Amino acid sequence: QVQLVESGGGLVQAGDSLRLSCAVSGRTFSYSGLGWFRQAPGKEREFVAKTSWSGGRTYYAESVSGRFSISTDNAKNTVYLQMNSLKPEDTAVYYCVAATLDYYRAMTRNDVNYWGQGTQVTVSS
């Protein structure tokens, strides 16, 4: 059992930066795959980024590569998503996820064992 609680979402303007945090509790280190998905209005939930507690096997969706970065603070049991150069198309609910399996590739929804409740990110033009 793992609990994931996101924070840091909000309303920003295009070009701004925002950092999302995910507090992980429970059997924290039983899950080697850590990442973020997002779901925009009327769209399917899509993969954004993944990593591991060691910082290995980092992978990004093409749409965010070069703008977003994922990291962890193991001492704080926290996963971060730093989002720079935000665009209106980044507007979505962002979900922190944990998976027992981990690969150097995009995560799929079927890979995910636990989901956070989501945090809203809105980017205005």
Sine and cosine of phi, psi and omega as CSV:
sin_phi,cos_phi,sin_psi,cos_psi,sin_omega,cos_omega
0.00,0.00,0.79,-0.62,0.03,-1.00
-0.73,-0.68,0.64,-0.77,0.08,-1.00
-0.92,-0.40,0.68,-0.74,-0.03,-1.00
-0.81,-0.59,0.82,-0.57,-0.03,-1.00
-0.79,-0.61,0.91,-0.40,-0.01,-1.00
-1.00,0.06,0.44,-0.90,0.13,-0.99
-0.42,-0.91,0.25,-0.97,0.08,-1.00
0.97,-0.26,-0.08,1.00,0.03,-1.00
-0.94,0.34,0.24,-0.97,0.01,-1.00
0.16,-0.99,-0.18,-0.98,0.00,-1.00
-0.97,-0.24,0.84,-0.55,0.01,-1.00
-0.71,-0.71,0.18,-0.98,0.06,-1.00
-0.98,-0.18,0.40,-0.92,0.02,-1.00
-0.80,0.60,0.70,-0.72,-0.03,-1.00
1.00,-0.08,-0.26,0.97,0.00,-1.00
-0.98,0.22,0.15,-0.99,0.05,-1.00
-0.88,-0.47,0.42,-0.91,0.01,-1.00
-0.45,-0.89,0.61,-0.80,0.06,-1.00
-0.88,-0.47,0.84,-0.54,0.08,-1.00
-1.00,-0.08,0.58,-0.81,0.04,-1.00
-0.85,-0.52,0.53,-0.84,0.06,-1.00
-0.75,-0.66,0.93,-0.37,0.05,-1.00
-1.00,0.08,0.83,-0.56,-0.06,-1.00
-0.95,-0.30,0.76,-0.65,0.04,-1.00
-0.68,-0.74,0.20,-0.98,-0.07,-1.00
1.00,-0.07,-0.64,-0.77,0.01,-1.00
-0.99,0.14,0.92,0.39,-0.18,-0.98
-0.79,0.62,-0.80,0.60,-0.15,-0.99
-1.00,0.02,0.18,0.98,0.18,-0.98
-0.98,0.20,-0.18,0.98,-0.07,-1.00
-0.90,-0.44,0.91,-0.41,-0.08,-1.00
-1.00,-0.02,-0.34,0.94,0.02,-1.00
-0.98,-0.20,0.83,-0.55,-0.03,-1.00
-0.77,-0.64,0.68,-0.74,-0.03,-1.00
-0.22,-0.98,-0.18,-0.98,-0.02,-1.00
-0.70,-0.71,0.70,-0.72,0.20,-0.98
-0.90,-0.44,0.20,-0.98,0.11,-0.99
-0.55,-0.83,0.42,-0.91,0.03,-1.00
-0.66,-0.75,0.91,-0.42,0.05,-1.00
-1.00,0.04,0.35,-0.94,0.02,-1.00
-0.82,0.57,0.79,-0.62,0.03,-1.00
0.97,0.26,0.11,0.99,-0.04,-1.00
-0.90,-0.44,0.31,-0.95,0.10,-1.00
-0.96,0.27,0.46,-0.89,0.08,-1.00
-0.93,0.37,0.79,-0.61,-0.11,-0.99
-0.82,-0.57,0.48,-0.88,0.04,-1.00
-0.93,0.37,0.63,-0.78,0.03,-1.00
-0.90,-0.44,-0.82,0.57,-0.07,-1.00
-0.32,-0.95,0.42,-0.91,0.08,-1.00
-0.59,-0.80,0.34,-0.94,0.10,-0.99
-0.39,-0.92,-0.23,-0.97,0.11,-0.99
-0.69,-0.72,0.17,-0.99,0.01,-1.00
-0.87,0.50,-0.48,0.88,0.02,-1.00
-0.99,0.13,-0.16,0.99,-0.04,-1.00
1.00,0.06,0.06,1.00,0.01,-1.00
-1.00,0.03,0.12,-0.99,0.03,-1.00
0.78,0.62,0.66,0.75,0.05,-1.00
-0.97,0.24,0.68,-0.73,-0.06,-1.00
-0.50,-0.86,0.63,-0.78,-0.02,-1.00
-0.80,-0.60,0.54,-0.84,0.17,-0.99
-0.91,0.41,0.54,-0.84,-0.02,-1.00
-0.85,0.53,-0.56,0.83,-0.07,-1.00
-0.92,0.38,-0.34,0.94,-0.05,-1.00
-0.87,-0.49,-0.13,0.99,-0.03,-1.00
-0.84,0.54,0.74,-0.67,-0.03,-1.00
1.00,0.00,-0.27,0.96,0.01,-1.00
-0.92,-0.38,-0.59,0.81,-0.03,-1.00
-0.96,-0.28,0.47,-0.88,0.12,-0.99
-0.63,-0.78,0.66,-0.75,0.00,-1.00
-0.95,-0.32,0.60,-0.80,0.01,-1.00
-0.45,-0.89,0.20,-0.98,0.04,-1.00
-0.74,-0.68,0.43,-0.90,0.18,-0.98
-0.84,-0.55,0.99,-0.15,-0.12,-0.99
-0.90,0.44,-0.58,0.81,0.00,-1.00
-0.90,0.44,-0.50,0.87,0.00,-1.00
-0.98,-0.18,0.02,1.00,-0.04,-1.00
0.77,0.63,0.76,0.65,-0.11,-0.99
-0.74,-0.67,0.65,-0.76,0.09,-1.00
-0.92,-0.39,0.69,-0.73,-0.03,-1.00
-0.89,-0.46,0.47,-0.88,0.20,-0.98
-0.77,-0.64,0.96,-0.29,0.06,-1.00
-1.00,0.04,0.85,-0.52,-0.06,-1.00
-0.90,-0.43,0.89,-0.46,0.01,-1.00
-0.90,-0.43,0.31,-0.95,0.03,-1.00
0.76,0.65,0.75,0.66,-0.08,-1.00
-0.90,0.45,0.60,-0.80,0.00,-1.00
-0.87,-0.49,0.40,-0.92,0.04,-1.00
-0.82,0.58,-0.55,0.84,0.01,-1.00
-0.94,0.33,-0.14,0.99,0.12,-0.99
-0.99,0.16,-0.15,0.99,0.01,-1.00
-0.86,0.51,0.83,-0.56,-0.05,-1.00
-0.05,-1.00,0.20,-0.98,0.26,-0.97
-1.00,0.06,0.80,-0.60,-0.04,-1.00
-0.97,-0.22,0.75,-0.66,-0.06,-1.00
-0.89,-0.46,0.77,-0.64,0.17,-0.99
-0.99,0.15,0.62,-0.78,-0.05,-1.00
-0.70,-0.72,0.38,-0.92,0.07,-1.00
-0.70,-0.71,0.62,-0.79,-0.02,-1.00
-0.65,-0.76,0.56,-0.83,0.04,-1.00
-0.98,0.21,-0.52,0.85,0.06,-1.00
-1.00,-0.04,0.56,-0.83,-0.03,-1.00
-0.60,-0.80,0.74,-0.67,0.02,-1.00
-0.67,-0.74,0.32,-0.95,0.07,-1.00
-1.00,0.05,0.96,0.29,0.02,-1.00
-0.25,-0.97,0.10,-0.99,0.07,-1.00
-0.90,0.44,0.62,-0.78,0.11,-0.99
-0.98,0.20,0.53,-0.85,0.14,-0.99
-0.96,-0.29,0.26,-0.96,0.03,-1.00
-0.88,0.48,-0.51,0.86,0.02,-1.00
-0.95,0.31,-0.33,0.94,0.06,-1.00
-0.96,0.29,-0.42,0.91,-0.19,-0.98
-0.98,0.18,0.79,-0.62,0.07,-1.00
-1.00,-0.07,-0.56,0.83,-0.02,-1.00
-0.67,-0.74,0.61,-0.79,0.03,-1.00
-0.87,-0.49,0.60,-0.80,0.20,-0.98
-0.98,0.22,0.04,-1.00,-0.04,-1.00
-0.99,0.16,-0.28,0.96,0.02,-1.00
0.99,-0.12,0.51,-0.86,0.09,-1.00
-0.69,-0.72,0.70,-0.71,-0.11,-0.99
-0.99,0.15,0.76,-0.65,0.15,-0.99
-0.87,-0.49,0.84,-0.54,0.02,-1.00
-0.84,-0.54,0.82,-0.57,-0.01,-1.00
-0.91,-0.42,0.89,-0.45,0.00,-1.00
-1.00,-0.08,0.40,-0.92,0.02,-1.00
-1.00,-0.08,0.00,0.00,0.00,0.00
